[in-house]
């Protein structure tokens, strides 16, 4: 067993008695809450592991590189997640999310958040998942499928937009539930806001990324509607802009997002939901030639996904998702790059929850978004996964 696995096991076993002791107390002040999530799978696909590792999506050289650790067929420990949270007092709460892979342990989130600022304001400081969009702030155990939607994984990478920085949000005193906010972040996301340095390209200082978002919620009877708008603007520095031109690139990326979720609650166990989210990226900048002259570089890319869930009993549910990049246009040095106009995939899954702590999921993927040697290489994947949670509710997105 890897060293990181032993560290996670030690933390979990050593903190369990403390958590149990706290839960026996009626005073919730300072309670430490502990959740442990483990995800295992058995994967098969109709493409060899060596060929699969060479697949890419043209126009997105930095996106979608990881698929929760499943690069080879067979059995996999996809991830472990240890969540520690506490309400320090009536003014502050803290949380840390430790993410485990087989070969390393990393801090995915570690933040402090206020609880009692006046006029509906709230401040969060540390490392956290950005509130850009609907799905970005959700952890992997919350997803209905093994991977993020295709547009998000290509534009933001499979790990999403998780950054160190500060968030300011405001919930106005209105009859409807509404939240607006902004974030100032370092800008370390390699898919859209890279800050690579070289002999001819100086890294831009942090913070390099700012976001703004609006989120709303409205319930009418048994129908719940969630909606949001998001925007992000950050600097970008790369050693190369595209595979065909090995020239340093400096510029900025702007992201625009819109999302909506509609859920019909049939009863306490059954519901039907539909989620749609669109994501667009505009890149503008310059390629630096060796003589100091500048060439323009730009890209306009975007896509959307639609996901539906039908939980038809307390323990059974089915999910479906269509995802597609509908715009993939880029220019480098005044020439248009030959990129596929459409990249798409669709997924379906069947879920069974024998208990609140275990979830079994059978998932089918048909992927039309990957290329091998400049030719589209569709593949089909089937995955049987087991997700286990100890100490908390699996639908909590932290």
QUIKADA-V356579 format. One record per pair of residues at least 4 apart in sequence whose C-alpha atoms are under 8 Angstrom apart, sorted by sequence separation. I is the first residue (numbers start at 1). J is the second residue. D is the distance in whole Angstrom. If there is no record, write none. Layout:
# QUIKADA-V356579
i = (I;I)
j = (J;J)
d = (D;D)
This chain:
# QUIKADA-V356579
i = (1;2;3;4;5;6;7;8;9;10;11;12;13;14;15;16;17;18;19;20;21;47;48;49;50;51;56;57;66;67;88;89;100;101;117;132;133;134;138;139;143;148;149;150;151;152;153;154;156;157;174;189;190;197;198;204;219;220;241;242;266;267;288;289;311;312;313;331;332;353;354;355;371;372;389;1;47;56;66;87;88;100;117;131;132;138;143;148;152;153;156;188;189;190;196;197;198;219;240;241;265;266;288;289;311;312;331;332;353;354;371;372;389;22;70;87;88;99;100;116;130;131;140;147;152;153;171;172;187;188;196;197;218;219;240;241;265;266;288;289;311;330;331;353;370;371;69;86;87;98;99;115;129;130;140;153;171;172;187;188;196;217;218;239;240;241;264;265;287;288;310;311;329;330;352;353;369;370;371;23;69;70;85;86;98;99;114;129;152;171;187;195;217;218;239;240;241;263;264;286;287;309;310;329;351;352;368;369;370;22;69;85;86;98;99;113;114;170;171;195;217;239;240;263;264;286;287;309;310;330;351;352;368;369;22;68;69;85;97;98;113;114;148;169;170;216;217;238;239;263;286;287;309;329;351;368;68;84;85;96;97;98;113;147;169;170;215;216;237;238;262;263;285;286;308;309;328;350;351;367;368;19;83;84;96;97;112;113;169;215;216;237;238;261;262;284;285;307;308;328;329;349;350;366;367;19;83;84;96;97;111;112;135;168;169;215;236;237;261;262;284;285;307;308;328;349;350;366;367;18;19;83;95;96;111;112;167;168;214;215;236;237;261;283;284;307;327;328;349;366;19;82;83;95;96;111;167;168;213;214;235;236;260;261;283;284;306;307;326;327;348;349;365;366;81;82;94;95;110;111;167;193;213;214;235;236;259;260;282;283;305;306;325;326;347;348;364;365;81;82;94;95;109;110;111;166;167;213;235;236;259;260;282;283;305;306;325;326;347;348;364;365;16;53;81;94;109;110;165;166;212;213;234;235;259;281;282;305;324;325;347;364;15;52;80;81;93;94;108;109;165;166;187;211;212;233;234;258;259;281;282;304;305;324;325;346;347;363;364;79;80;92;93;108;109;165;186;187;211;212;233;234;257;258;280;281;303;304;324;345;346;362;363;79;80;92;93;164;165;185;186;187;211;233;257;258;280;281;303;304;323;324;345;346;362;363;49;79;92;93;163;164;185;186;187;210;211;232;233;257;280;303;304;322;323;345;361;362;49;78;79;91;92;163;184;185;186;209;210;231;232;256;257;279;280;302;303;322;323;344;345;361;362;12;49;77;78;91;92;136;163;184;185;209;210;231;232;255;256;278;279;301;302;303;322;344;345;360;361;77;90;91;136;163;184;185;209;230;231;255;256;278;279;301;302;321;322;343;344;360;361;90;91;163;184;208;209;230;231;255;278;301;302;320;321;343;360;43;162;183;184;208;229;230;254;255;277;278;300;301;320;321;342;343;359;360;45;161;182;183;229;230;253;254;276;277;300;301;320;358;359;43;44;132;160;182;183;229;253;254;276;277;299;300;319;320;358;359;43;44;182;228;229;253;276;299;300;318;319;358;42;43;129;130;181;182;204;227;228;252;253;275;276;299;318;319;357;358;42;43;69;129;130;157;180;181;227;228;251;252;274;275;298;299;318;357;41;42;43;129;130;156;157;180;181;204;227;251;252;274;275;297;298;317;318;357;41;42;128;129;156;157;180;203;226;227;251;274;297;298;316;317;40;41;127;128;156;179;180;225;226;250;251;273;274;296;297;316;317;40;41;127;128;155;156;178;179;201;225;226;249;250;272;273;296;297;315;316;357;40;41;127;128;154;155;178;179;224;225;249;250;272;273;295;296;297;315;316;356;357;39;40;126;127;178;201;224;225;249;250;271;272;295;296;315;356;38;39;40;125;126;177;178;223;224;248;249;271;272;295;315;38;39;125;126;176;177;195;197;223;224;247;248;270;271;315;38;39;125;176;177;193;194;195;196;197;198;223;224;247;248;270;271;38;124;125;165;176;193;194;195;196;197;222;223;247;269;270;37;38;123;124;193;194;195;196;222;269;270;36;37;123;124;192;193;194;222;269;270;36;37;123;269;287;35;36;122;123;241;287;35;36;121;122;187;201;34;35;121;122;187;200;201;249;34;35;121;201;33;34;120;121;33;34;119;120;32;33;119;120;32;33;109;119;120;130;32;108;119;31;32;30;31;241;30;31;29;30;28;29;30;193;29;193;29;192;12;8;68;67;68;132;67;132;133;132;131;64;245;64;63;64;68;242;63;64;66;67;241;8;62;63;64;65;66;63;64;65;66;60;63;64;134;5;60;62;63;133;4;133;4;5;133;4;132;4;132;2;3;4;132;2;4;39;37;133;132;133;134;133;155;151;152;62;63;151;62;61;60;134;133;151;151;151;151;150;149;151;150;151;149;150;151;144;150;61;59;150;150;145;145;144;145;141;142;141;142;141;142;142;139;138;139;137;138;59;59;59;59;58;58;57;57;58;57;58;56;57;55;56;55;56;55;54;51;55;47;46;45;46;45;46;45;44;45;43;44;43;44;43;42;43;41;42;41;42;41;40;41;39;40;39;40;39;38;39;37;38;37;38;37;36;37;35;36;35;36;35;36;34;35;33;34)
j = (5;6;7;8;9;10;11;12;13;14;15;16;17;18;19;20;21;22;23;24;25;51;52;53;54;55;60;61;70;71;92;93;104;105;121;136;137;138;142;143;147;152;153;154;155;156;157;158;160;161;178;193;194;201;202;208;223;224;245;246;270;271;292;293;315;316;317;335;336;357;358;359;375;376;393;6;52;61;71;92;93;105;122;136;137;143;148;153;157;158;161;193;194;195;201;202;203;224;245;246;270;271;293;294;316;317;336;337;358;359;376;377;394;28;76;93;94;105;106;122;136;137;146;153;158;159;177;178;193;194;202;203;224;225;246;247;271;272;294;295;317;336;337;359;376;377;76;93;94;105;106;122;136;137;147;160;178;179;194;195;203;224;225;246;247;248;271;272;294;295;317;318;336;337;359;360;376;377;378;31;77;78;93;94;106;107;122;137;160;179;195;203;225;226;247;248;249;271;272;294;295;317;318;337;359;360;376;377;378;31;78;94;95;107;108;122;123;179;180;204;226;248;249;272;273;295;296;318;319;339;360;361;377;378;32;78;79;95;107;108;123;124;158;179;180;226;227;248;249;273;296;297;319;339;361;378;79;95;96;107;108;109;124;158;180;181;226;227;248;249;273;274;296;297;319;320;339;361;362;378;379;31;95;96;108;109;124;125;181;227;228;249;250;273;274;296;297;319;320;340;341;361;362;378;379;32;96;97;109;110;124;125;148;181;182;228;249;250;274;275;297;298;320;321;341;362;363;379;380;32;33;97;109;110;125;126;181;182;228;229;250;251;275;297;298;321;341;342;363;380;34;97;98;110;111;126;182;183;228;229;250;251;275;276;298;299;321;322;341;342;363;364;380;381;97;98;110;111;126;127;183;209;229;230;251;252;275;276;298;299;321;322;341;342;363;364;380;381;98;99;111;112;126;127;128;183;184;230;252;253;276;277;299;300;322;323;342;343;364;365;381;382;34;71;99;112;127;128;183;184;230;231;252;253;277;299;300;323;342;343;365;382;34;71;99;100;112;113;127;128;184;185;206;230;231;252;253;277;278;300;301;323;324;343;344;365;366;382;383;99;100;112;113;128;129;185;206;207;231;232;253;254;277;278;300;301;323;324;344;365;366;382;383;100;101;113;114;185;186;206;207;208;232;254;278;279;301;302;324;325;344;345;366;367;383;384;71;101;114;115;185;186;207;208;209;232;233;254;255;279;302;325;326;344;345;367;383;384;72;101;102;114;115;186;207;208;209;232;233;254;255;279;280;302;303;325;326;345;346;367;368;384;385;36;73;101;102;115;116;160;187;208;209;233;234;255;256;279;280;302;303;325;326;327;346;368;369;384;385;102;115;116;161;188;209;210;234;255;256;280;281;303;304;326;327;346;347;368;369;385;386;116;117;189;210;234;235;256;257;281;304;327;328;346;347;369;386;70;189;210;211;235;256;257;281;282;304;305;327;328;347;348;369;370;386;387;73;189;210;211;257;258;281;282;304;305;328;329;348;386;387;72;73;161;189;211;212;258;282;283;305;306;328;329;348;349;387;388;73;74;212;258;259;283;306;329;330;348;349;388;73;74;160;161;212;213;235;258;259;283;284;306;307;330;349;350;388;389;74;75;101;161;162;189;212;213;259;260;283;284;306;307;330;331;350;389;74;75;76;162;163;189;190;213;214;237;260;284;285;307;308;330;331;350;351;390;75;76;162;163;190;191;214;237;260;261;285;308;331;332;350;351;75;76;162;163;191;214;215;260;261;285;286;308;309;331;332;351;352;76;77;163;164;191;192;214;215;237;261;262;285;286;308;309;332;333;351;352;393;77;78;164;165;191;192;215;216;261;262;286;287;309;310;332;333;334;352;353;393;394;77;78;164;165;216;239;262;263;287;288;309;310;333;334;353;394;77;78;79;164;165;216;217;262;263;287;288;310;311;334;354;78;79;165;166;216;217;235;237;263;264;287;288;310;311;355;79;80;166;217;218;234;235;236;237;238;239;264;265;288;289;311;312;80;166;167;207;218;235;236;237;238;239;264;265;289;311;312;80;81;166;167;236;237;238;239;265;312;313;80;81;167;168;236;237;238;266;313;314;81;82;168;314;332;81;82;168;169;287;333;82;83;168;169;234;248;82;83;169;170;235;248;249;297;83;84;170;250;83;84;170;171;84;85;170;171;84;85;171;172;85;86;162;172;173;183;86;162;173;86;87;86;87;297;87;88;87;88;87;88;89;252;89;253;90;253;82;82;146;146;147;211;147;212;213;213;213;150;332;153;153;154;158;332;154;155;157;158;332;100;154;155;156;157;158;156;157;158;159;154;157;158;228;100;155;157;158;228;100;229;101;102;230;102;230;103;231;102;103;104;232;103;105;141;141;257;257;258;259;259;281;278;279;190;191;279;191;191;191;277;277;302;303;304;305;305;305;323;323;324;323;324;325;319;325;242;242;344;345;347;349;349;363;387;394;394;395;395;396;397;397;397;398;397;398;328;329;330;339;339;340;343;369;370;370;371;370;371;370;371;371;372;372;372;372;377;379;379;379;380;380;381;381;381;382;381;382;382;383;383;383;384;383;384;384;385;385;385;386;385;386;386;387;387;387;388;387;388;388;389;389;389;390;389;390;390;391;391;392;391;392;391;392)
d = (6;7;6;6;6;6;6;6;6;6;6;6;8;8;6;6;6;6;6;7;7;7;6;6;7;7;8;7;8;7;6;7;6;6;6;6;8;8;6;7;8;6;6;6;6;5;4;7;5;8;8;5;4;5;6;7;6;6;7;7;5;7;6;5;8;6;7;5;6;8;6;8;5;6;7;7;6;7;8;6;5;5;6;7;8;7;8;6;7;5;6;6;6;8;8;5;8;4;7;7;6;5;6;6;6;6;4;7;6;7;4;6;6;8;7;4;7;6;7;8;7;6;8;8;8;8;8;7;6;6;8;5;6;6;5;7;4;8;5;8;4;6;6;5;6;5;8;6;6;7;5;7;7;6;8;7;6;7;7;7;6;7;5;7;5;7;6;7;6;7;6;6;8;6;6;6;7;6;8;7;8;6;7;5;6;6;6;5;7;5;8;6;6;7;6;5;6;7;5;6;5;7;5;7;7;5;7;8;7;6;5;6;6;5;6;7;6;6;7;7;5;4;6;6;6;5;6;6;6;8;6;6;7;7;7;6;7;4;6;6;6;7;6;7;5;6;7;6;6;4;5;6;4;7;4;5;7;6;6;7;5;7;4;7;6;6;7;5;8;5;6;6;6;5;6;7;7;6;7;6;7;7;7;5;8;5;6;7;4;6;6;6;6;7;5;8;5;7;5;7;7;7;5;7;6;6;6;6;5;6;7;5;8;5;6;4;8;5;6;7;6;6;6;6;5;5;7;6;6;8;6;5;7;4;6;6;7;6;5;7;6;7;4;8;5;4;6;7;4;5;7;6;6;6;7;4;6;6;7;5;8;5;6;6;5;7;6;7;6;7;6;6;6;7;7;5;8;6;6;6;4;8;6;6;6;5;7;5;7;5;7;5;8;5;7;5;7;5;6;7;6;7;8;5;7;6;7;4;4;7;6;6;6;7;6;7;5;7;6;7;6;6;8;7;5;4;5;6;7;6;6;6;6;6;4;8;5;4;7;5;5;5;8;8;6;6;6;6;7;5;6;7;7;7;5;7;6;6;6;6;7;6;6;6;6;6;6;6;7;7;5;7;5;7;7;4;5;6;6;6;6;7;7;5;8;5;8;6;4;7;6;7;5;5;7;6;6;6;6;8;4;5;4;4;6;7;6;6;6;7;6;6;6;7;6;6;7;5;5;7;6;6;5;5;5;6;6;6;6;5;4;4;8;8;5;4;8;5;6;7;8;6;5;6;7;7;6;7;6;7;5;6;6;5;6;6;5;6;6;7;5;6;7;8;7;8;8;5;8;6;7;8;5;6;6;6;7;7;5;7;6;8;6;7;5;5;7;7;5;7;7;5;7;7;6;6;4;8;5;6;7;6;6;8;5;6;7;6;5;6;7;7;8;8;5;5;7;6;6;5;4;5;7;8;5;4;5;8;8;6;7;6;8;5;6;7;6;7;7;5;6;6;8;8;6;7;7;6;7;5;6;6;7;5;7;6;6;6;4;7;5;8;5;8;8;5;6;5;6;7;6;7;8;5;6;7;6;7;5;7;4;6;7;5;5;6;6;8;5;5;7;5;8;6;6;6;8;8;5;6;7;6;6;4;6;7;6;7;5;7;8;6;6;8;8;5;6;7;7;6;7;5;6;6;5;5;8;4;8;4;7;7;8;6;7;7;4;6;6;6;6;8;5;6;6;6;6;6;6;6;8;6;4;7;6;6;4;4;6;7;8;5;7;5;7;6;5;6;6;7;5;6;6;6;7;8;5;6;7;6;7;5;7;6;6;7;5;8;6;7;7;6;7;5;6;6;8;5;8;5;7;4;8;7;6;6;6;8;5;6;7;6;7;8;5;7;6;7;8;8;6;6;5;6;4;8;6;7;5;8;8;5;5;6;5;8;8;6;8;8;6;6;7;7;5;6;6;6;6;7;6;8;6;6;7;8;5;8;7;6;7;6;5;8;5;8;6;6;5;7;7;6;8;6;5;7;7;5;8;6;8;5;7;4;6;6;8;7;6;5;5;5;7;6;6;6;8;5;6;7;7;5;5;6;6;6;5;8;6;7;5;6;7;7;7;6;7;6;7;6;6;5;5;8;8;5;6;7;7;7;6;6;7;5;7;7;7;5;6;6;8;7;8;8;6;7;4;8;8;5;5;6;6;7;8;5;7;5;8;6;6;6;8;7;7;8;5;8;8;6;8;6;6;7;5;8;6;5;8;6;6;8;6;7;8;6;8;7;7;7;7;7;6;7;8;6;7;8;8;5;6;5;8;8;4;8;8;7;8;8;7;6;8;7;6;6;5;7;8;6;4;5;7;7;7;7;7;7;7;7;8;7;6;7;5;7;7;6;8;6;8;6;6;8;7;6;8;7;6;7;7;8;7;7;5;7;5;8;8;8;8;7;5;6;8;8;7;7;6;7;6;7;6;7;7;8;8;7;7;8;7;8;7;7;7;7;6;8;7;6;6;5;8;7;8;7;8;7;6;6;7;8;6;8;5;7;5;6;6;5;5;7;5;7;8;8;7;6;7;6;6;7;4;6;6;7;5;6;6;4;6;7;7;5;5;6;4;6;6;7;5;6;6;4;6;6;7;5;6;7;5;6;7;7;5;6;7;5;8;6;5;8;7)
